[in-house]
């Protein structure tokens, strides 16, 4: 997952196999493209789609950057620690 967040933080469109927690980082058709694991034809089609569509690359890259910012360590720590303090105080 970290390599996807790092790529997204650079504004790169993401392409990944749909397995495990990858869907937490890659929102299909919003921050990247998800393909079924082991489906070579789907991977080839997704690559061809990205290569041939500059607007798609731009849109997915923007979505990937926004997703990476939303999942930053700082935000996760703030939500975990400060959110826990607020919950305990209530």
N, C-alpha and C positions, 0 to 999 in steps of 0.2 A: 503494500500500500504506500509506503513512503516514496518509492520511486515515482509513483503516479502523482502524488502530491507535489513532489519536486518539479516534475515536468509541467504540471498544471500551474504552479507558481510562476513559471516562465512564460505562461500563455500558450503552451503547446496543446493541441487537441490530443485527447487520450484515446488509445485503442487497447482493449484488454479482453482477456477471456473472462466470461461470466462465471466466476467461482468464488467461494468463500466470501470474504468481506469486500471484494473489489467493488461491488455495487454501492458500497458506502461512499466511495470516492468518485466513481464514474457513473454519472447519471446519463443513461443512454439517450443519445440525441440532444443532450443539453451541455455536457462537458466532455463528451467523447462517445465512442461507439463500443458497445459490448458485443462480443461474439461468443457463441457456444464453444466451450473447450473442446479441442480436437476436431473442430469443423474447419478443415482447410479451405473449403470453397467459400465459407462465410468470411474467413479471415482475408482471403484474396479479394473478395468483393468489397469488403470494408476498406482495405488499403487502396483499391482502385477508386473507390468513391472519394476518399480523402485526397488522393493525388489529383483527381480531376475536378475538384470543386473548391476553389479558393474561398468562396463565401462560407462554405461549410467549415473549412479549417479555421477561418476567422471567428465565426460564431462559437464553435466548440472550444477554441482557445480562450475566448473571453469567459465562457462558462467554466472552463477548467480553472482559470485564475480565480474566479469568484469562489469556486468550491474550495480551492486550496486555502484561500483567506479565511473562509468560514470554519475550516478544520485546523487552524493554526494551533500550535502548542500553547501559546499564550491564551487564546480563547478557551481552549479545553481546560487549562489549569484554572482560569478565572471561574468558569462555570462549575468546575468540580469543587474548588475550595470555597469560593465565596457563595456559591449556591448552597453548599452544605451548611455553612454558617447561618445563612438566612433560614434554612429549613429547621435547624436546631433551635434557633431563637423563637420560632413560632410555636 
